[in-house]
Amino acid sequence: MPLRITVELIPRGDESRKRKVAVVDIANDGTGTHEVGNYDVRAEGDCQGGYDTFYHGKVAGVKRGDYLNQAIDCLRVLHTSNERSNRPASAGPVD
């Protein structure tokens, strides 16, 4: 797992009260080309009914070499995907 995104809630900016609400793991699946990669993405978070996986899928065709853009592309797919089995309780309305 080469890339992990952790999402924290910091009530009123008070670091002593922060809590983790989600973790997104992004791993190269070994396919793709020298220019673009394909990734397995798994997101776990504070879902209705407890901490659970709310997305597990693939993101294809991401330009290699820029981890920030890889993370943003994966989060974009996670947000717009119909494969989500459970929305996090803290998430806003789905577009």
C-alpha positions as CSV (number, residue, x, y, z in Angstrom):
1,M,0.0,0.0,0.0
2,P,2.1,2.9,-1.2
3,L,-0.4,5.8,-0.6
4,R,-2.8,6.4,2.4
5,I,-5.1,9.3,2.9
6,T,-6.4,9.9,6.4
7,V,-9.4,12.2,7.0
8,E,-9.7,13.7,10.4
9,L,-12.5,15.8,12.0
10,I,-11.1,18.6,14.2
11,P,-14.0,20.1,16.1
12,R,-13.6,23.9,16.2
13,G,-10.0,23.5,15.3
14,D,-9.2,21.9,18.7
15,E,-6.5,19.3,17.9
16,S,-7.0,17.6,21.3
17,R,-10.5,16.6,20.1
18,K,-9.6,15.4,16.6
19,R,-10.8,12.0,15.5
20,K,-10.2,9.9,12.4
21,V,-13.3,9.7,10.2
22,A,-11.9,7.9,7.2
23,V,-8.9,6.2,5.7
24,V,-8.3,5.7,1.9
25,D,-5.7,3.2,0.8
26,I,-4.4,3.4,-2.8
27,A,-2.3,0.6,-4.2
28,N,-0.9,0.0,-7.7
29,D,-2.4,-3.1,-9.1
30,G,0.6,-3.8,-11.4
31,T,-1.1,-3.0,-14.7
32,G,-1.0,0.1,-16.8
33,T,1.8,1.6,-18.8
34,H,4.9,3.7,-18.1
35,E,2.8,6.9,-18.3
36,V,-0.4,5.8,-16.5
37,G,-1.2,3.4,-13.7
38,N,-4.2,1.5,-12.4
39,Y,-5.0,1.3,-8.7
40,D,-7.0,-0.6,-6.2
41,V,-8.7,1.7,-3.8
42,R,-10.3,0.8,-0.4
43,A,-11.9,3.4,1.8
44,E,-12.9,2.7,5.4
45,G,-14.6,5.2,7.7
46,D,-17.2,6.2,10.3
47,C,-20.2,4.7,8.6
48,Q,-23.8,4.3,9.8
49,G,-23.6,1.3,12.1
50,G,-19.8,1.7,12.9
51,Y,-16.4,1.9,11.3
52,D,-16.6,-0.1,8.0
53,T,-15.5,-0.3,4.4
54,F,-17.7,2.1,2.3
55,Y,-15.8,1.7,-1.0
56,H,-13.7,-0.9,-2.7
57,G,-12.9,-0.6,-6.3
58,K,-10.4,0.3,-9.1
59,V,-9.2,3.6,-10.5
60,A,-7.7,3.4,-14.0
61,G,-5.6,5.7,-16.2
62,V,-4.1,7.9,-13.6
63,K,-0.9,9.8,-14.7
64,R,2.1,8.5,-12.9
65,G,4.6,10.5,-10.9
66,D,2.3,12.9,-9.1
67,Y,1.0,11.4,-5.8
68,L,-1.2,14.4,-5.0
69,N,-3.0,14.1,-8.3
70,Q,-3.2,10.3,-7.9
71,A,-4.9,10.8,-4.6
72,I,-7.3,13.5,-5.9
73,D,-8.3,11.3,-8.9
74,C,-8.9,8.3,-6.6
75,L,-11.0,10.5,-4.2
76,R,-13.0,11.9,-7.2
77,V,-13.9,8.3,-8.3
78,L,-14.7,7.4,-4.8
79,H,-17.1,10.3,-4.5
80,T,-18.9,9.8,-7.8
81,S,-18.9,6.0,-7.8
82,N,-22.1,4.0,-7.8
83,E,-20.2,1.1,-6.2
84,R,-20.3,2.6,-2.7
85,S,-22.1,0.2,-0.4
86,N,-22.4,2.6,2.5
87,R,-22.0,6.4,2.8
88,P,-20.1,7.6,5.8
89,A,-22.4,9.0,8.5
90,S,-20.5,12.3,8.5
91,A,-20.8,12.7,4.7
92,G,-23.0,15.4,3.2
93,P,-25.7,14.8,0.6
94,V,-24.7,12.9,-2.5
95,D,-24.7,15.1,-5.7
